[in-house]
Amino acid sequence: MFFFPLLRSKRFGQCVLMNSKSRRILNFILFQLGWWGSFFSAVQKIDFVFLAAFVAAVVGSHFYFVVNRRLRIKEFLFFVLVTPLGYLSDSFWHSLDILKFSWSYSIFPPLWLLGMWSTFPMAIGHSFSWLEGRYIVSFLIGSVGAPLCYRFGENFDLIAFNSLGKMTVYGVYWGILMVFLVRFKQIRFF
């Protein structure tokens, strides 16, 4: 990790060698690494300690390389609010029996889902920044994309929807959530 300080600008607190497009691309790669790492840890039933360390490295890299110093507090607050909100919302859908997670023995979903929710907030303001002000597109991406991701998990016996109707309800919820998150990310806290 000796090269990390060489990429940082002391004046602006962001990568010297990276423009905003490069940071968005790096953010997308980190998001994909975190999402797929969480997914494969569930498929392979890898220990949560490894998953936590991997997700922490991905999220830490995001805060170090992608987020400039002036926005770091706002980004961290967004991360701290959205990660538990998403995990608890999936707990709610799990308790209503709309989502069924394999090898979840409590009211809470499995911890690999927390890994996915930890990487999702970092993508909203960066690689998904093109959604700002495009609320219909945000709704469509959330309402179609999220159920498709969960349907993908069904192929690996990680999750199950009981019916198409329940998946539709969940899709509408995700569409609304995506619009809310895109709009919420634009709010200036400070």
BELQUIJO-V542167 format. One record per residue. N is the residue number from 1. OMEGA is omega in degrees with one decimal (NA if undefined). BURIAL is I if it has 9 or more other ideal C-beta (glycine too) atoms within 8 Angstrom, else O. D_CENTER is the distance of its C-alpha to the mean C-alpha in whole Angstrom. Layout:
n:N omega:OMEGA burial:BURIAL d_center:D_CENTER
n:N omega:OMEGA burial:BURIAL d_center:D_CENTER
//
This chain:
n:1 omega:-178.1 burial:O d_center:25
n:2 omega:-175.7 burial:O d_center:28
n:3 omega:-178.3 burial:O d_center:27
n:4 omega:-179.2 burial:O d_center:24
n:5 omega:-179.7 burial:O d_center:27
n:6 omega:-178.4 burial:O d_center:28
n:7 omega:-175.1 burial:I d_center:25
n:8 omega:173.8 burial:I d_center:25
n:9 omega:-180.0 burial:O d_center:27
n:10 omega:-176.6 burial:O d_center:29
n:11 omega:-174.3 burial:O d_center:29
n:12 omega:176.6 burial:O d_center:26
n:13 omega:176.8 burial:I d_center:24
n:14 omega:-175.4 burial:I d_center:22
n:15 omega:179.6 burial:I d_center:22
n:16 omega:-173.7 burial:O d_center:26
n:17 omega:-173.7 burial:O d_center:26
n:18 omega:171.9 burial:I d_center:23
n:19 omega:-175.2 burial:O d_center:23
n:20 omega:177.9 burial:O d_center:20
n:21 omega:178.2 burial:O d_center:20
n:22 omega:178.0 burial:I d_center:19
n:23 omega:177.4 burial:I d_center:17
n:24 omega:178.1 burial:I d_center:15
n:25 omega:177.5 burial:I d_center:15
n:26 omega:177.6 burial:I d_center:15
n:27 omega:179.0 burial:I d_center:11
n:28 omega:178.6 burial:I d_center:11
n:29 omega:178.9 burial:O d_center:12
n:30 omega:177.5 burial:I d_center:10
n:31 omega:179.5 burial:I d_center:7
n:32 omega:176.9 burial:O d_center:9
n:33 omega:179.9 burial:I d_center:11
n:34 omega:-178.4 burial:I d_center:8
n:35 omega:-178.6 burial:I d_center:7
n:36 omega:175.9 burial:O d_center:11
n:37 omega:176.6 burial:I d_center:12
n:38 omega:-179.6 burial:I d_center:11
n:39 omega:-177.5 burial:I d_center:12
n:40 omega:174.7 burial:I d_center:15
n:41 omega:177.0 burial:I d_center:16
n:42 omega:-179.5 burial:I d_center:16
n:43 omega:-178.0 burial:O d_center:18
n:44 omega:-178.2 burial:O d_center:20
n:45 omega:179.4 burial:O d_center:20
n:46 omega:-177.8 burial:O d_center:20
n:47 omega:-178.3 burial:O d_center:20
n:48 omega:-179.6 burial:O d_center:17
n:49 omega:177.2 burial:O d_center:19
n:50 omega:179.5 burial:I d_center:18
n:51 omega:-179.4 burial:I d_center:14
n:52 omega:179.2 burial:I d_center:14
n:53 omega:179.9 burial:O d_center:16
n:54 omega:-179.7 burial:I d_center:14
n:55 omega:177.7 burial:I d_center:11
n:56 omega:178.1 burial:O d_center:13
n:57 omega:179.5 burial:O d_center:14
n:58 omega:-178.8 burial:I d_center:11
n:59 omega:177.0 burial:I d_center:10
n:60 omega:176.7 burial:O d_center:14
n:61 omega:177.6 burial:I d_center:14
n:62 omega:-178.4 burial:I d_center:12
n:63 omega:-177.8 burial:I d_center:14
n:64 omega:-172.6 burial:I d_center:17
n:65 omega:-169.7 burial:I d_center:17
n:66 omega:-172.7 burial:I d_center:15
n:67 omega:176.5 burial:I d_center:16
n:68 omega:-171.5 burial:O d_center:19
n:69 omega:-177.1 burial:O d_center:21
n:70 omega:-178.4 burial:O d_center:22
n:71 omega:-174.3 burial:O d_center:18
n:72 omega:-179.7 burial:I d_center:17
n:73 omega:178.2 burial:O d_center:18
n:74 omega:179.7 burial:I d_center:16
n:75 omega:179.6 burial:I d_center:13
n:76 omega:177.6 burial:I d_center:13
n:77 omega:177.6 burial:I d_center:14
n:78 omega:178.1 burial:I d_center:11
n:79 omega:-177.7 burial:I d_center:9
n:80 omega:178.7 burial:O d_center:12
n:81 omega:-172.2 burial:I d_center:12
n:82 omega:-177.1 burial:I d_center:9
n:83 omega:178.7 burial:I d_center:8
n:84 omega:178.1 burial:I d_center:11
n:85 omega:179.6 burial:O d_center:11
n:86 omega:-179.4 burial:I d_center:9
n:87 omega:178.8 burial:I d_center:10
n:88 omega:176.9 burial:O d_center:14
n:89 omega:175.3 burial:I d_center:13
n:90 omega:173.8 burial:I d_center:13
n:91 omega:178.4 burial:I d_center:16
n:92 omega:179.9 burial:O d_center:18
n:93 omega:176.6 burial:I d_center:18
n:94 omega:-179.9 burial:I d_center:18
n:95 omega:176.6 burial:O d_center:21
n:96 omega:179.3 burial:O d_center:23
n:97 omega:175.0 burial:O d_center:23
n:98 omega:173.3 burial:I d_center:21
n:99 omega:173.7 burial:I d_center:18
n:100 omega:179.4 burial:I d_center:20
n:101 omega:175.1 burial:I d_center:18
n:102 omega:-176.1 burial:I d_center:21
n:103 omega:169.6 burial:O d_center:22
n:104 omega:-172.9 burial:I d_center:20
n:105 omega:179.3 burial:O d_center:24
n:106 omega:177.8 burial:O d_center:23
n:107 omega:-178.6 burial:O d_center:21
n:108 omega:174.7 burial:O d_center:18
n:109 omega:178.3 burial:I d_center:16
n:110 omega:-174.0 burial:I d_center:15
n:111 omega:177.1 burial:O d_center:14
n:112 omega:178.3 burial:I d_center:12
n:113 omega:174.8 burial:I d_center:10
n:114 omega:175.5 burial:I d_center:9
n:115 omega:177.7 burial:I d_center:8
n:116 omega:-179.8 burial:I d_center:5
n:117 omega:177.7 burial:I d_center:4
n:118 omega:-179.1 burial:I d_center:5
n:119 omega:-176.4 burial:I d_center:4
n:120 omega:-178.0 burial:I d_center:1
n:121 omega:-178.1 burial:I d_center:5
n:122 omega:179.9 burial:I d_center:6
n:123 omega:-174.0 burial:I d_center:6
n:124 omega:-175.2 burial:I d_center:8
n:125 omega:-175.5 burial:I d_center:11
n:126 omega:-178.0 burial:I d_center:12
n:127 omega:174.0 burial:I d_center:11
n:128 omega:-176.8 burial:I d_center:11
n:129 omega:178.6 burial:I d_center:14
n:130 omega:178.0 burial:O d_center:16
n:131 omega:-178.6 burial:I d_center:15
n:132 omega:179.7 burial:O d_center:17
n:133 omega:179.4 burial:O d_center:20
n:134 omega:-171.1 burial:I d_center:19
n:135 omega:177.4 burial:I d_center:19
n:136 omega:177.7 burial:O d_center:20
n:137 omega:177.3 burial:O d_center:18
n:138 omega:179.2 burial:I d_center:15
n:139 omega:-179.0 burial:I d_center:16
n:140 omega:179.2 burial:I d_center:17
n:141 omega:178.8 burial:I d_center:14
n:142 omega:-174.4 burial:I d_center:12
n:143 omega:178.4 burial:I d_center:15
n:144 omega:-174.7 burial:I d_center:16
n:145 omega:-177.8 burial:I d_center:13
n:146 omega:177.2 burial:I d_center:11
n:147 omega:177.0 burial:I d_center:15
n:148 omega:176.4 burial:O d_center:15
n:149 omega:179.2 burial:O d_center:12
n:150 omega:175.3 burial:I d_center:14
n:151 omega:176.1 burial:I d_center:17
n:152 omega:177.3 burial:O d_center:16
n:153 omega:176.5 burial:I d_center:16
n:154 omega:179.5 burial:I d_center:19
n:155 omega:-179.2 burial:O d_center:21
n:156 omega:179.3 burial:O d_center:20
n:157 omega:176.9 burial:O d_center:21
n:158 omega:-172.8 burial:I d_center:18
n:159 omega:177.9 burial:I d_center:18
n:160 omega:167.6 burial:O d_center:20
n:161 omega:-179.2 burial:I d_center:21
n:162 omega:-178.2 burial:O d_center:24
n:163 omega:177.0 burial:O d_center:25
n:164 omega:178.3 burial:O d_center:24
n:165 omega:178.9 burial:O d_center:25
n:166 omega:177.3 burial:I d_center:22
n:167 omega:177.8 burial:I d_center:20
n:168 omega:177.0 burial:I d_center:21
n:169 omega:179.5 burial:I d_center:21
n:170 omega:177.6 burial:I d_center:17
n:171 omega:177.1 burial:I d_center:16
n:172 omega:177.0 burial:I d_center:18
n:173 omega:-178.4 burial:I d_center:16
n:174 omega:175.9 burial:I d_center:13
n:175 omega:177.9 burial:I d_center:15
n:176 omega:179.5 burial:I d_center:16
n:177 omega:-178.8 burial:I d_center:13
n:178 omega:176.8 burial:I d_center:11
n:179 omega:179.3 burial:I d_center:15
n:180 omega:-177.2 burial:O d_center:14
n:181 omega:178.1 burial:I d_center:11
n:182 omega:179.2 burial:I d_center:13
n:183 omega:-179.4 burial:I d_center:16
n:184 omega:180.0 burial:O d_center:15
n:185 omega:-178.6 burial:I d_center:13
n:186 omega:-177.2 burial:O d_center:17
n:187 omega:178.6 burial:O d_center:19
n:188 omega:179.1 burial:O d_center:21
n:189 omega:-172.9 burial:O d_center:21
n:190 omega:NA burial:O d_center:23
//
